[in-house]
Amino acid sequence: MIQRRVFLLAAMATAAGTVRLVQAGTNEVRISAKKFEFNPAEVRLKVGQPVVLVLTSEDRIHGFKVPDLGLRAEIVPGQETRVALTPDKTGQIVFFCDVFCGDGHEEMGGTLIVEA
Amino acid sequence: MLPQDRRAFLKLSGLAGVAFASALFPGHPASAQAADFHFIQFSDTHWGYRGPANPDAEHTLEKAVATVNVLPNQPDFIVFTGDLTHTTDDPVERRARMKRFREIVSALRVKDVRFMPGEHDASLDKGEAYKEFFGAPYYTFDHKGVHFIALDNVSDPAAKLGDEQLAWLAADLKQRHADDRIVVLTHRPLFDLMPSWDWTTADGAKAIELLMPYKNVVVFYGHIHQEHHQNTGHIAHHAAKSLIFALPVPGSQPRRAPLPYDAASPGKGLGVRDVAMAQTAKLTEVGISGA
C-alpha cells in the first residue's frame, strides 16, 4: 500500500483564502466549491511536484476547468473529484466553474500559482 | 432601399456604427443567388438585470425596440441570439421575466421574430421555461434562398451542443449543397475565442467540422457583449453587442467583469446589428437612440 502524505491545509489557510504549500512531498490539496466561489481561490503549487486536487461541492454540481492544462472535471455534491497534475513551469494558471450555476457564475474562479 | 442606401441613412441619422467591410460569404458564387434582404440581430438583452453596469436596465430594451421600429426600411425578420433574460434561481421569477420580455418585444413592428436561448435563460433548468415561452431551442428556417440554422449551446449547463443535436445538424447539412448559403445563429462562440474566460462551446469544434465542407457559411452569435469578427478557415464568426452592458476585449484584463457604466455616454458599447444579405452584404452596428 502506498502511503499518501497529506498536508493539513486548513491550518495554513489565510484570511485571503490563500493556501501555501511549503512541504516537499505534499500531494493533496482540497478545494471546496459553492455558489459562487472556490475555497481556497488561490492555490500555491511547486513546479515539478505532483499534486492531487481533491474537489468537493457544498451545494450543487459545479465545473472545474483549467484550459491551460487541458483539464476539466465536474464536482458533484457528496463525492470527491480527484484531479492529478504536475506543474511543469512557474506562473499563474486560471481555473473556473464551467457549469452554469446562477447569477454570479461568471465570477466563480481561481488561480493556481506555480512557484519554483 | 438598397443596403448601401440604408447604411447611408443610418450614418446620416447618427445611428450607425462602423460597417464591417468583408462580404458575408467568402466562397464561390452560389448557384442560386439569394435575394436582397436584411435582418436585425438583437443579443444579450438580459431582461431582469439590476446592477451598476447599467442603471437604465429597465428601459434599454424598450429603447432598442423603439430604435428598430423607426428604421425606414424595416427588416424582413429579427433574431435574438440568447440571454433574453437575466438568470434567477427562482423558477417563478424566471417565467415572469420571460413573460415581460416577450411583452416588450411584441411592440416590434416586424412580427417575424426568431429566438434562441442563452445560458441565463436555459442553463439552470435545461431549457424548460424557455421552451414554454419560445419553443424549440434549435431549429432551421429558410428565407429567400438562405438556410438558417439556430443552434443551442446553452441548455446543457456545461455549454455543449450534445450528440443528439450534432446528429440533427449533420442530418440537416446532408440536405444542403456545398455552395448553399448557410447562416448559423447561436449564443456562445462555437470556436475557442477565449477559453480562460469560458468563451467557447465544449463541443463546438464538432459543429465547425460539420460545417467546413460548405463554402458559404457565416455564424452570428452573442454571449461576449461586444462586436467581434474572427474566422475559422473560411467560416466567419461575428459576435454582436449586448443591450445591457459591455464586456472587455478578450484577454484585455484578468477577469471578464462588465465594463464600468459611463454616465456621460450611457449607450456606449450597446447596440443591435443590421445584416444586409446580398452579394455585397455587410454588417452595420446600430446604436440605441436615447441610451
Chai-1 contact restraints between the chains, C-beta under 6 A:
chainA,res_idxA,chainB,res_idxB,connection_type,confidence,min_distance_angstrom,max_distance_angstrom,comment,restraint_id
A,P67,B,P195,contact,1.0,0.0,6.0,A-B,restraint_1
A,P67,B,S196,contact,1.0,0.0,6.0,A-B,restraint_2
A,V94,B,S196,contact,1.0,0.0,6.0,A-B,restraint_3
A,D98,B,D198,contact,1.0,0.0,6.0,A-B,restraint_4
A,V99,B,P157,contact,1.0,0.0,6.0,A-B,restraint_5
A,V99,B,A158,contact,1.0,0.0,6.0,A-B,restraint_6
A,F100,B,E119,contact,1.0,0.0,6.0,A-B,restraint_7
A,F100,B,S123,contact,1.0,0.0,6.0,A-B,restraint_8
A,F100,B,P157,contact,1.0,0.0,6.0,A-B,restraint_9
A,G102,B,T87,contact,1.0,0.0,6.0,A-B,restraint_10
A,G102,B,D89,contact,1.0,0.0,6.0,A-B,restraint_11
A,D103,B,T87,contact,1.0,0.0,6.0,A-B,restraint_12
